[in-house]
Amino acid sequence: MEFKARDIAALLQGRVDGDGEVAVNNVSKIEEGKPGTLAFLANPKYEHYIYTTEASVVLVNDSFKPSQEVPCTMIRVPSAYEAVAALLNMYEEMMRPKPQGIEQPSFIGEGVEMGENPYVGAFAYIGKGAKIGNHVRIYPQAYIGEGVRIGDHTTVYAGAKIYYGCVVGSHCTIHAGTVIGADGFGFAPVGENYNKVAQIGNVVIEDHVEIGANACIDRATMGSTRIMKGVKLDNLVQIAHNVVVGENTVMAAQVGIAGTTKIGTHCMFGGQVGIAGHLKIGDRTVLAAQSGVTNDIPDGSMFMGAPAFDAGKYRKCYVLFRKFPELYGRLCDVEKEIKSLK
């Protein structure tokens, strides 16, 4: 399927800079561009590629000012990154298989309410009393426990597990292998042993949440572990019991949040961030990769390090840290001089 540059520009409400009749039938990275493909330039670090790319069309920001001749047609848009994201979403919607119906063998328990246009893959299990919304896709070998509620247009990929009584909103995506609603890590010390504390709460996931593969979100001891609207969790993220994750917060792979911690809205956590329990992380907090958080963090902070502290101070300290061997050597020389003077 081919699209002309002028048609793409009209779709994105952009403007063509170059030949509007040039056609593309695929996408590519700007550094790997080939004739007949569309690429994009959003990061200034990649600007040099636009002068050599073989891509036929490149999406660029309105503000882009080339320093030399550009060999391809450009489509200028307010945000090249947002524009290419929109195009890729449209492309996926056109090309992605849209399975329908209920495959056999699968199991649908007593009293299950199934909405319009469902897909239930082979060997999927839907427990008694579950309520499944309209246009929900449940892929093979997924497990939906008793009394689970799933909203409209949500996709549960192969092998995902949603334990009893949990709630998943509309327009959510739960990727393969993820477990929602396993018991929180609650044990009471009794002498030299640990007795399990029953985890009688659930997990509530609001609308437009995406959870990557093999993530784990534990059910609450009492009440709910809550993942608020618009949250995006990468693969292998661990959310412990009674945690609340605020709206539109994003977490990269292998983040771990300990029990009862409250995460604010619009936060960004890099990979392998670890946060201790019973803390409050303020809105719009940014945590660099591998940060270890042991105290509350105020709104709008940027922290890094383990234990984590203000990123600006951390960078200054790190400059000194890298010089420690040199400073130690100089200190030893000074000590020798002092001893020789004595």
QUIZI-V227662 format. One record per pair of residues at least 6 apart in sequence whose ideal C-beta (glycine too) atoms are under 8 Angstrom apart, sorted by the first residue. I is the first residue (numbers start at 1). J is the second residue. Records with the same first field share a line. If there is no record, write none. Layout:
I->J, J
This chain:
1->25
2->23, 24, 25
3->23, 24, 25
4->20, 21, 22, 23
5->16, 18, 19, 20, 21, 22, 23, 24, 56, 57, 73, 75
6->16, 20, 21
8->14, 24, 38, 57, 75, 87
9->15, 16, 20, 75
11->87
12->59, 75, 77, 83, 86, 87
13->77
14->59, 75, 76, 77, 83
15->75, 76
16->73, 74, 75, 76
17->60, 73, 74, 75, 76
18->70, 72, 73, 74
19->73
20->73
22->56, 57, 73
23->36, 56
24->36, 37, 38, 56, 57
25->36, 37
26->34, 36, 37, 38
27->37, 38, 39, 84, 87, 88, 91
28->34, 37, 38, 39, 55
29->39
30->39, 40, 41, 46, 49, 50, 53, 55, 58
31->46, 49, 53
33->39, 49, 53, 54, 55, 58, 72
34->54, 55
35->54, 55, 56
36->56
37->55, 56, 57
38->55, 56, 57, 58, 59, 87
39->53, 55, 57, 58, 59
40->58, 59, 60, 80, 81, 83, 84
41->47, 49, 50, 58, 59, 60, 61, 64, 80
42->61, 79, 80, 81, 84
47->67
50->58, 60, 66, 70, 72
51->66, 68, 69, 70, 71
52->71
53->71, 72
54->72
55->72
56->72, 73
57->72, 73, 74, 75
58->70, 72, 73, 74, 75
59->74, 75, 77, 80, 83, 84
60->74, 75, 76, 77, 80
61->76, 77, 78, 79, 80
62->76, 77, 78
64->74, 76
75->83
77->83
99->119, 121, 137
100->117, 118, 119
101->118, 119, 120
102->108, 118, 119, 120
103->120, 121, 122, 124, 140
104->122
105->122, 123
106->120, 121, 122, 123, 124, 125, 126
107->124, 125, 126
108->114, 120, 126
109->126, 127, 128, 129, 130, 146
110->128, 129
111->128, 129
112->126, 127, 128, 129, 130, 131, 132
113->130, 131, 132
114->132
115->132, 133, 134, 135, 136, 152
116->134, 135
117->134, 135
118->132, 135, 136, 137, 138
119->136, 137, 138, 139
120->126, 138
121->138, 139, 140, 141, 142, 158
122->140, 141
123->140, 141
124->138, 139, 140, 141, 142, 143, 144
125->142, 143, 144
126->132, 138, 144
127->144, 145, 146, 147, 148, 164
128->146, 147
129->146, 147
130->144, 145, 146, 147, 148, 149, 150
131->148, 149, 150
132->138, 144, 150
133->150, 151, 152, 153, 154, 170
134->152, 153
135->152, 153
136->150, 151, 152, 153, 154, 155, 156
137->154, 155, 156
138->144, 156
139->155, 156, 157, 158, 160, 176
140->158
141->158, 159
142->156, 157, 158, 159, 160, 161, 162
143->160, 161, 162
144->150, 156, 162
145->161, 162, 163, 164, 165, 166, 181
146->164, 165
147->164, 165
148->162, 163, 164, 165, 166, 167, 168
149->166, 167, 168
150->156, 162, 168, 172
151->168, 169, 170, 171, 172, 207
152->170, 171
153->170, 171
154->168, 169, 170, 171, 172, 173, 174
155->172, 173, 174
156->162, 168, 174
157->173, 174, 175, 176, 213
158->176
159->176, 177
160->174, 175, 176, 177, 178, 179, 180
161->178, 179, 180, 181, 182
162->168, 174, 180, 181
163->179, 180, 181, 182, 203, 219
164->181
165->181, 202, 219
166->180, 181, 202, 203, 204, 205, 219
167->202, 203, 204, 205
168->174, 180, 205, 209
169->205, 206, 207, 208, 209, 229
170->207, 208
171->207, 208
172->205, 207, 208, 209, 210, 211
173->209, 210, 211
174->180, 211
175->210, 211, 212, 213, 214, 215, 235
176->213, 214
177->213, 214
178->211, 212, 213, 214, 215, 216, 217
179->215, 216, 217
180->203, 205, 211, 217
181->202, 203, 217, 218, 219
182->216, 218, 219
183->196, 199, 218, 219, 241
184->199, 201, 218, 219, 220, 221, 225, 240, 241, 242, 259
185->218, 240, 241, 259
186->196, 197, 198, 199, 221, 241, 259
187->194, 195, 196, 197
188->194, 195, 196, 197
189->195
197->221
198->221
199->218, 219, 220, 221, 241
200->221, 222
201->219, 220, 221, 222, 223, 224, 225, 241, 242
202->219, 220, 224, 225
203->217, 218, 219, 220, 224, 225, 226, 227
204->224, 225, 226, 227
205->211, 217, 227
206->226, 227, 228, 229, 230, 231, 247
207->229, 230
208->229, 230
209->227, 229, 230, 231, 232, 233
210->231, 232, 233
211->217, 227, 233, 237
212->233, 234, 235, 236, 237, 253
213->235, 236
214->235, 236
215->233, 234, 235, 236, 237, 238, 239
216->237, 238, 239
217->225, 227, 239
218->225, 239, 240, 241
219->225, 241
220->241, 242
221->241, 242, 259
222->242
223->242
224->242
225->239, 240, 241, 242, 243, 244
226->243, 244, 245
227->233, 239, 245
228->244, 245, 246, 247, 249, 265
229->247, 248
230->247, 248
231->245, 246, 247, 248, 249, 250
232->249, 250, 251
233->239, 250, 251, 255
234->251, 252, 253, 254, 255, 271
235->253, 254
236->253, 254
237->251, 253, 254, 255, 256
238->255, 256, 257
239->245, 257
240->256, 257, 258, 259, 260, 261, 277
241->259, 260
242->259, 260
243->257, 258, 259, 260, 261, 262, 263
244->261, 262, 263
245->251, 257, 263
246->262, 263, 264, 265, 266, 267, 283
247->265, 266
248->265, 266
249->263, 264, 265, 266, 267, 268, 269
250->267, 268, 269
251->269, 273
252->269, 270, 271, 273, 289
253->271, 272
254->271, 272
255->269, 271, 272, 273, 274, 275
256->273, 274, 275
257->263, 275
258->274, 275, 276, 277, 278
259->277, 278
260->277, 278
261->275, 276, 277, 278, 279, 280, 281
262->279, 280, 281
263->275, 281
264->280, 281, 282, 283, 284, 285, 299
265->283, 284
266->283, 284
267->281, 283, 284, 285, 286, 287
268->285, 286, 287
269->286, 287, 291
270->287, 288, 289, 290, 291
271->289, 290
272->289, 290
273->287, 288, 289, 290, 291, 292, 293
274->291, 292, 293, 306
275->281, 287, 293
276->293, 294
279->293, 294, 295, 296, 297
280->296, 297
281->293, 296, 297
282->296, 297, 298, 299, 300, 301
283->299, 300
284->299, 300
285->297, 299, 300, 301, 302, 303
286->301, 302, 303, 311
287->293, 302, 303, 304, 308
288->302, 303, 304, 305, 311
290->306
291->303, 304, 305, 306, 308
292->305, 306, 307, 308
293->303, 307, 308
294->307, 308
295->307
297->303, 308
301->310
302->310, 311, 312
303->309, 310, 311, 314
304->311, 314
305->314
308->314
320->327
